[in-house]
Each structure stands twice: as structure tokens, then as C-alpha cells.
């Protein structure tokens, strides 16, 4: 009975290893460029909400002083104003993502930058598709990955170390 139990445990373990091996092989399988493009289209269609701001609208605001004078849109009215820039990665889908960048080190209080506080980026997770080349010509591995994206800035008290 004990020997049969040990054999069953070993058999179950071997089956588990085979299943795990197949799952890993499927995740790392090299795909043709056409299949990758189809997966990218499917991935983009599944991302129904595009909450990415248009970075081109915010290119004219480049300094903290400008932001303090032009407090119109949310990213300019905030105590920690920010602008957007395009982060482009041709191995990622979506290729272009708008990243926020804080314009001030301090925070805007009564129309002036005050350095008693700090402006820091607010980060949010985003699901992307990453494509890496295989050794064979025109074949790729594709995997979903969660990355952190700076989406805005906020005003915080500075860290005080004792």
C-alpha cells in the first residue's frame, strides 16, 4: 500500500511537470510576423477604453512658472502641474503611451511654487503586449505584461528621516 502511494505520487508529479512544460512552451513559442500582427489587433480591440490623454495638447506647457500662470486644464490647475510626453516602444503594443511628467519640484500655492512640499508622479498599472525577436528570421514571442505608467502628479509632504 505504501509503495503504491509513492508510485501514484511520483506519477502525479510527472504529469504535473509535463503540463507545466507544455504551458511554458506555449508561452514562449515563436510566432510568424502575421500571427503577431493578428494578436496585436486582437489585443488592441480588447482594450475598449482608451484613457490615454493626447500628449500633443500639452506640449506648450514646459515649466512650473508657465503652469502657475496658465491654470486652465486639470493638469495645470493641480497643485502639482504636469505635462504629457509620448513614450514610444516599437516592441510594445500600444507602441505610444502618454506619460505624465511633473513640472515642479515643489507645489503651486497661491500662484507660486512652494518647496515646503513635493510634486510626485502618480503611477497606474497598464496591460501591454511585449514582442521579442526569436533566433529564426521574422519570428517573435509575444506576452502580456503589466507595466507602471505615470498618469499625473500630486502634491505631498516631504519624507522626513530621523
Backbone torsions as a table, in degrees:
resi	resn	phi	psi	omega
1	UNK	NA	-43.6	179.6
2	UNK	-66.0	-40.4	179.3
3	UNK	-65.2	-40.2	178.0
4	UNK	-63.7	-40.2	178.1
5	UNK	-62.6	-41.9	178.9
6	UNK	-65.2	-43.4	179.0
7	UNK	-62.4	-40.1	179.0
8	UNK	-65.3	-40.2	178.9
9	UNK	-64.0	-44.3	178.6
10	UNK	-63.4	-42.8	179.3
11	UNK	-61.8	-45.4	178.9
12	UNK	-61.6	-40.8	178.6
13	UNK	-63.2	-43.1	179.5
14	UNK	-64.1	-42.0	177.5
15	UNK	-61.8	-43.3	179.2
16	UNK	-60.6	-42.0	178.1
17	UNK	-63.7	-40.6	177.8
18	UNK	-62.6	-44.3	179.2
19	UNK	-62.9	-45.4	178.7
20	UNK	-60.9	-42.0	178.5
21	UNK	-60.6	-43.9	179.6
22	UNK	-64.8	-40.4	178.5
23	UNK	-64.3	-43.4	179.3
24	UNK	-66.0	-40.4	179.8
25	UNK	-64.8	-39.6	179.5
26	UNK	-65.3	-38.3	-178.9
27	UNK	-70.7	-27.2	-176.4
28	UNK	-106.9	12.2	-178.9
29	UNK	-66.0	140.2	178.0
30	UNK	-83.3	135.0	-175.9
31	UNK	-119.6	152.8	177.2
32	UNK	-70.0	161.5	179.0
33	UNK	-59.2	-37.0	180.0
34	UNK	-65.1	-42.4	179.4
35	UNK	-66.8	-39.6	177.8
36	UNK	-61.7	-45.1	178.8
37	UNK	-60.7	-40.1	178.3
38	UNK	-64.2	-41.5	177.8
39	UNK	-64.9	-38.8	178.3
40	UNK	-63.8	-43.0	178.1
41	UNK	-62.1	-43.9	179.5
42	UNK	-63.5	-42.5	178.9
43	UNK	-62.0	-47.0	-180.0
44	UNK	-61.8	-39.3	179.0
45	UNK	-66.9	-31.1	-179.0
46	UNK	-76.5	-18.2	178.5
47	UNK	-89.5	76.1	-171.8
48	UNK	-62.6	-42.9	-177.9
49	UNK	-91.5	119.6	174.5
50	UNK	-104.9	96.8	-177.6
51	UNK	-92.3	9.2	-178.2
52	UNK	-73.3	124.3	176.1
53	UNK	-71.0	158.5	177.7
54	UNK	-85.2	109.2	-175.5
55	UNK	-64.7	-25.7	-177.8
56	UNK	-64.2	-28.0	-179.8
57	UNK	-68.4	-19.8	-172.2
58	UNK	-111.8	13.2	-176.1
59	UNK	-71.6	-25.5	-176.1
60	UNK	-74.4	-19.1	179.9
61	UNK	-93.8	112.7	-174.7
62	UNK	-124.6	-15.7	-177.0
63	UNK	-126.8	160.8	177.3
64	UNK	-63.0	-39.8	-179.3
65	UNK	-63.5	-42.7	177.6
66	UNK	-61.4	-42.4	-179.5
67	UNK	-63.6	-39.1	-180.0
68	UNK	-64.3	-33.1	-179.1
69	UNK	-83.6	-27.8	-174.1
70	UNK	-114.0	58.1	-175.5
71	UNK	-83.8	81.2	-178.4
72	UNK	-109.4	-67.3	-176.9
73	UNK	-78.6	165.8	-177.6
74	UNK	-53.1	-45.7	-177.1
75	UNK	-68.2	-16.6	176.0
76	UNK	-98.3	-25.2	-180.0
77	UNK	-81.9	-15.2	-177.6
78	UNK	-66.4	155.6	175.4
79	UNK	-65.9	-22.5	176.2
80	UNK	-121.9	83.3	-177.0
81	UNK	-67.6	153.5	179.1
82	UNK	-142.0	166.0	172.4
83	UNK	-125.7	166.0	177.3
84	UNK	-109.0	148.2	170.7
85	UNK	-136.6	158.4	-178.5
86	UNK	-89.0	124.4	171.8
87	UNK	-100.0	113.2	-177.1
88	UNK	-105.8	131.9	176.1
89	UNK	-142.4	109.7	-176.5
90	UNK	-69.4	-13.1	177.3
91	UNK	-92.5	4.8	-175.4
92	UNK	-121.3	150.6	172.9
93	UNK	-126.7	117.6	4.6
94	UNK	-73.3	147.8	-177.8
95	UNK	-69.8	-40.9	-179.1
96	UNK	-106.8	125.9	176.2
97	UNK	-128.9	134.5	176.3
98	UNK	-78.4	123.1	177.2
99	UNK	-108.7	141.0	175.7
100	UNK	-88.0	145.9	175.7
101	UNK	-135.4	126.2	179.5
102	UNK	-65.3	137.9	179.7
103	UNK	-89.8	-20.9	-176.4
104	UNK	-120.8	150.5	170.1
105	UNK	-80.9	-40.9	177.0
106	UNK	-93.6	-156.7	-179.7
107	UNK	-124.6	152.2	-179.7
108	UNK	-83.5	115.9	176.9
109	UNK	-126.9	125.4	-179.2
110	UNK	51.9	40.4	174.1
111	UNK	81.2	4.2	-179.9
112	UNK	-133.0	150.6	177.2
113	UNK	-73.7	128.9	178.3
114	UNK	-116.9	123.4	-175.7
115	UNK	-90.4	11.8	173.9
116	UNK	-75.0	-13.5	178.3
117	UNK	-124.6	168.3	179.5
118	UNK	-122.1	142.1	169.6
119	UNK	-90.7	128.9	179.0
120	UNK	-132.8	150.7	178.7
121	UNK	-73.7	146.3	173.3
122	UNK	-102.9	127.8	-174.8
123	UNK	-108.7	146.3	177.1
124	UNK	-137.5	145.8	178.3
125	UNK	-74.8	147.1	177.6
126	UNK	-140.9	134.1	178.2
127	UNK	-85.5	126.8	179.5
128	UNK	-130.9	166.9	175.4
129	UNK	-109.5	127.5	-179.4
130	UNK	-110.8	131.4	-179.3
131	UNK	-114.2	126.8	175.8
132	UNK	-124.1	144.0	-178.6
133	UNK	-74.2	144.4	172.3
134	UNK	-95.0	175.9	178.9
135	UNK	-68.2	-36.2	178.3
136	UNK	-70.1	143.3	-178.7
137	UNK	-62.0	137.1	176.0
138	UNK	58.0	33.4	172.3
139	UNK	-125.6	150.0	-172.5
140	UNK	-141.9	155.7	168.1
141	UNK	-101.3	142.3	179.9
142	UNK	-129.3	132.2	176.7
143	UNK	-144.5	147.7	174.6
144	UNK	-80.1	141.7	-179.5
145	UNK	-144.8	145.0	176.1
146	UNK	-98.6	123.5	177.6
147	UNK	-115.8	161.1	176.2
148	UNK	-97.5	130.5	-176.8
149	UNK	-122.8	130.3	175.0
150	UNK	-73.7	121.4	-173.7
151	UNK	-109.1	-11.2	-179.7
152	UNK	179.7	-171.4	178.6
153	UNK	-133.2	155.6	177.5
154	UNK	-139.3	160.0	-178.5
155	UNK	-96.5	128.8	-179.2
156	UNK	-132.3	159.1	171.1
157	UNK	-72.2	144.5	179.7
158	UNK	-66.7	151.4	174.4
159	UNK	-69.3	135.0	178.5
160	UNK	-115.4	119.9	177.7
161	UNK	-99.6	139.9	-178.8
162	UNK	-96.2	NA	NA
